[in-house]
Structure formats: structure tokens, C-alpha cells
Amino acid sequence: MKERIARLGKWLLKVGVTYAVFAIAGLGFSLIPARSLGLSEQQYFRLRMFFILLGPVCLTLLIRIILTLTGIRRGNAAVNSQGPLLALSSLLLFFNLSHAQSVSDLTTGLFQAKGLDQLNSSRQYKLKGKKLLNVLIPVCLSLLGLEVIALLVCIAVFSPLSQTVSYFFIGLITLTAMAVVLFPLILTLVSGIQGDRSRYKEKREQEKETFVRSDYQVLESDPALRRKYMRFPRRLFFALCPGLLILSLIPLSLTRDLEQTAVVALIRQAAMGLSLLSALSFFPLLFYWIDCSGTSLVQRISISRSQLVWSAYSGSMEERVETTLTLIRLESFQVTARTIRIRGEFARQVTDRYGVRDKGVRTRTLRVLRTLSPQQEEALLSFLADHSEAEENRRTRRLTSS
């Protein structure tokens, strides 16, 4: 109790000294003629009164901004603001869920609730954006206070305000308030996805260890080869979409003012055809790029002496779908420049939020992207060659016996 009284006494002393300094400064400003500043005596008096009354508040908010920004380097920002920020995030999440009108809204709220739990479970947020969270909210709240004070002072001193100045203050206050409200909700959603991703990564590592203990060789994409593999779809997309579009605009712009002869008309039609081709190829090439990026990242092949298991997944959290293909009978395989195509009978198993489901056995072509390391790819091709030879011998024996 004594410590609290002592703190209160120190705080009141600081407030008193600060207001005394601002009062003396305000009285000193009265020595400056109002006409030299382009103000009337009444406007100058109101301005000095607001300076004395609200000057310490503005100074406190400015110091708060400076301390928050300088706290990044010292690493204290991730801890000091955790309590208020989690309270604000919880309050906003509650209002967001209270207005949910569809299953999609409830799903988003569930993701955000898990993200809030992820934030609350650690002393320092397990996010790359933790510094951004703990800097943006206090700074935005302080800026919002300064903006409101500046608007009130301008209304009281310079009223009536012009329409441009009014719209400027309203827009600035609205943008700052939106940043304060929306960012915690977005962050909880991102945090939930990040936490689920880290947990799922640990699960995948445990599954890998289980396969290794069962004498399986686990094959995964090599990061360097994956980056090299992704050059082709990326370059193809940019060459045919923006590149071809820009190339088609050049003859159209050069022949715009020329006489419309048969040759000019043919050139313009060819250029328009190229631009149409560029527009039509946008989504197919984009989806091809996304497919190559996702498949090369998540594909995993586990091989033993007698079995091949291919697994991958798509989506995240409750929407994640894991697909496992187990080779039952190999018919053929083909090695191309970018893929290894395995044709045969596969048993398909799907795991999602509804549980594990067997989809039966059917003949399909499995496309394995060539992002494996040379040693792993050699092991896969050796496995396929041995089983292809064994299958061929089995067929030969059947024909001989028949």
C-alpha cells in the first residue's frame, strides 16, 4: 500500500511539474503578438489555453510512440504490451463472432480463436510479425489520440473548418481506427494458421521417423533443386502473360495513326490475337505455377524393398486434406525432363476433418516431380526398375504356364 501511495505521489509530482512548465511556456507565448502569427486575439488566446491544458497529454502520447519504437531494438516490445493487446484482440474477436451469420464466419472465428490461444500460450509471440503487432497497436492508438486532439483544437480555434480539412481529419482518423480494429483480428487468424502449420510440421517429422524405423527410405524435395525446378513455370508465366501482352501492344501503338491498308490491318489483327492469347493463358499458367510450387513442396515418397507410398496434402487447419497412394501393382514408368510418371494400381487413402477414408484401388498415373536429390532419384528409379522387371517376369511366367 505504501509503495502504491509513493508511486501515486511521484506521478502527481510529475504531472504538476509538467503542467507548470507548459503554463509558464503558455504565458511566455503571450508576449508574442497575435498579428505576427496571422491570428486574432481570441484565436491566439484559445490556442494558448489548449496548449497549456492538452500539451502534456500530447507530449505523453509522443513519448509513448518514441519509447515503443525504440523498444524494438531492446527487444522489450514483445513483452510490455502483451496484456492490453490480448485483451483488445479478445474483445474484437467476441464482437466478430457475435455478428457471424454463416458457417464461413464461424470457421473464420474458430481460426482466430485458435490464433488467440496461440498468442496467449507464449510469453513472446511465436510469429515473425510479433514486433509489428506490439508496435503497430500502441503507435496507432497514440496517433489516434493525437489526431482527435488536433481535430478538437482546430474546431475550437479555427472554426468553421474548410471541407478539405474536415475530410482530411475524418479520413486520417478512420484509417487509424481501422488499423487498430482490423489488425488484431487478421493477426489472430494468421497466428492460428502459423501455429497449426508448426504442429503439422512436427507431425510430418514424426511420421517420417516412423517410416525410417520401419526400414523405409523417405524421399523429399531438395530445396535447391526445387528452386531450379520452379524457374520454368515462373518464366513461362511472365513471358506469355505480361511479356506477350507488352509485345502485342507495341505494333498496335505504332500502327494506330497509319493508313488502314491490308498489311496494317493484318499486323493489328495478329497483335490483337497475341494479346488475346496472353489474356486467355493467364489463369492456366498461373494454376500450373501454383500446382508445381505446391506439389514440389509437399510431395513425399517412402520406399522399402517391396512397397512404395506417396503422400501429399493441401489446405490448412480444418480444411487440410492428406492423400496417400500405396503402389499395389506397377505397370510401367516413364522418365521425362520434369517428371517421373508411374503407371499402375494404387490404393488411395484420404485423411481430412471427417477422419480416414479408403477410396479403393484403381489404375492411375502418379506424377512425381523431379525435385529429389540425385541419390534419392536414383533410389526411386532403381526401385521402379526392379519392380518393373519383376512384373515383366511374372507376366512371362503366366504366359508360359497358359
PyMOL commands that set and color helices and strands:
alter all, ss='L'
color gray80, all
select helices_A, chain A and resi 2-29+35-37+41-74+77-80+82-98+103-120+130-158+163-213+223-229+231-254+262-280+282-298+317-319+374-401
alter helices_A, ss='H'
color red, helices_A
select strands_A, chain A and resi 217-220+300-303+308-314+321-335+339-352+355-369
alter strands_A, ss='S'
color yellow, strands_A
deselect
rebuild
show_as cartoon
